[in-house]
């Protein structure tokens, strides 16, 4: 992508250029694509222009794939419509329902500093930039081995495309210490995207299964993200 383009414009172009028609989805799995909804695009663009309209280098934080109540609506990783309005001051017409992962991420951002200072240093993305639904529920790309296999060449291309934004490649942070980390770490060993892959506990796992220990995990984020 053009070095003259701001990071915001590069990110927006990346997402708008996604062509999931090339993806081969196994039977029974449908695509969650917020960018197919023209009504979502103005708010998505406002967010990235607000926090990324510069040429500064960021470190990448990589989630799994969008869910129905957060990025599946807004297109913005770990930013549901309620948080987009309440925390980022971007009013939007979408149903205001919290997503657990988004709650944790924005609590973590407040621990770090301000939303502006956090996004000056980090860009949050996903291994797969679009989401999946099966039987009315979110599924992860690794939950179906045929899906994972068919997506892998696209994932490789998407990581390379994002590195071209001018991202730092000494470290990458992976959300999910189990299957997401295992998949990405193995892929990184082969493709050599980043020098070091650092796992972090997934926000939803913390909120759903370790809520009483949330401060412990917030401290872990501060320690690891503070290394850059």
N, C-alpha and C positions, 0 to 999 in steps of 0.2 A: 504494500500500500504506500501511497505517497507520503513522504516525510513532511510535506508541507501541510498535510491535513492534521488538525488537532486530534488528540487521542479520542475525544468524544465522537468526532465524525468517523474515525476509523472503526470504533466499536459499533456505531450505528450501522455503518455499511456492512460490517461483518455479519451482523444478525439479519439484516434485510436481504443479504445475498445468499443466505442458507437455502438450499434446494432439497428439501426432504423427499421430493419425488424420486430421488435416486436411492433412497433408503429402502431396503427390502424388509418389511415388518412381518414377523410370523403371524399366522392366523390368530385372531382374537385380541390382538394388540393394536390400539389406535394411538394416533399421534396427538400430542398436546402442543399446539403451536400458537402462542399469543400473537405472533407477528402476522398471522393470517387475518387478525382482527384489526381493521384500519382504525377503529375507535381507540385502541390501546396505544397506537404509535405516538401521538402527541405527548403523552405523559412519560413514556419511555424516553423520548428525545429530550424532554425537559430535564429529566433526571441526569442524563449523561452530559448535557451541556452545562448543567449547574455544577457538577463535581469534576468533570474531566476535560474541560475546554482549555487544554494546555498541551505541552509536549514533554511533561515530566515523566521520568521513568518510574514504574510501579513494579511491585512484586505481585505475583498471581496467587490467589487463593481459589482452590478448585473444589467445587461441590460434586454432586452426583449427576442429577438431571432435575429440571424444574418439576414442582408439584402443582396440584390443581388450584391451591388457594393462595399461592404466592407468585413466583415467577411465571407460573402457568397463566396468570391473568395479566400481570404488569410487564412481563418480559425481563424484569430486573431480578437477578439472583438474590434470594433471601430478603425480598422486599415486597410484602403484601400490600394491598390497596390501603389498609388502615394505617400502616406504618409509613407508607409513601406520603400520606396526607399529614399525619400527626407529627412525624419526626423530620421528614424532608420538606414539609410545607408545600407539597405539590398536590393541590386539590384534584380529585378525580371522581368520576361518576360510578365507580365499581362498588359492589357490595362490600361493606367494611367488616371483614372477618379476619381475625388474626391467624397467622400460621405459626406454629410452635417454633420452628427453626428460625423464623424471622425475628421473633421476640428475643431469642438468645443472641442472635447476631447483633441486634441493635443495643442490647444490654452490654455486649462485649465492646461495641464501638464506643459507648459512653465510658466504659472503663479505660479504654485506650486514650480518649480525649474528646474531640468533637467529631461530628460526621465529616466535616470538611478536612480536618487533619488526618483522619483515617483514610479517606479516599484519595488524599494527596500521595499516600504511600502504597496503597493496595488496590487491586482490581479483583473483584470476586467474579468467578466464572463457574463453569460446570464441565465435567468430562464430556457430557453430551449436552449441547445447548438447547435442545427441545426435550419435552417430557413424554411420558407414555402412560396409558391407562389400559387396564385389563379388568373386566367385570366390574367396571365403575370405580375402581380404586387405582391409586398411583402404583406404578411399579418402577423399579430401578433397572437400568440397562443391563446389569449383571444378573438379574433375577431369571432371565431366560437366556440360555447359552446360545441359542440360534440368533437371538437379537444381538447379544454381545459380539458374536463372531461377525455378523453382517455389518455392524457399525464400526468395527475397529479401524478399517482403512479410512473412514470419514473422520474418526476421532483423531487419528494421526495428522490428517490434513488440517483439521481445525486447530490443533495445538500449534502447529507451525504457523498458521495464519495469525494467531494471536501473539505469538512471539514477535512477529513482524511489526506489531504495534510499537516496538521498542521496549518491551518488558525486560526486567532483570532476569537473568538466567542462572544466577548462582544458587538460588533457592526457590522452591515452589512449595506451597502449603496445601495439603490434601485434607479435606474434611471427610472423616470416616477412617477409623484405624483398622478396619477389617477388609471387606471385599473391595471397596473403592481404592484404598491404599494399595492393596495387593495387586490389583489390575494395573493401576497407574505406575506403580514402582517397576513392575515387570516391563511395561511398555517403555518407560523411560530408560531402563537398562539397554533396551534394544535401539531406541531412537536417539538417545542422548539429548533430550530436550533441555534438561536442567542438570546442574552439578549435584544438587542434593534435593531429595524429596522428603519433606517433613510432615508427618501425620498429626492431625488434630482430632479430638473426639467430635463426632458429628453432632451438630446442634440439636437435631430432633432426638437423638439417642439420649443426650443429656437431659432434655426437657421431659422426655417420656419415662425414662428408667432411672435417672440419677439426679432428680430435681433437688433433693436435699443436699447434694454435694455440688450444686451449681457453682458456688464461689470457688471451689477447688479447680473446676474446669476453666472458669474465667481466668484464674491465676495462671493456668497452664498456657492459655492463649496469650496472655500478656508476656509471659516469659519467652515463648517461642517467636511471637511476632516482633517482640522487642529486640530480637537479634539482627534486625535489618535497619 
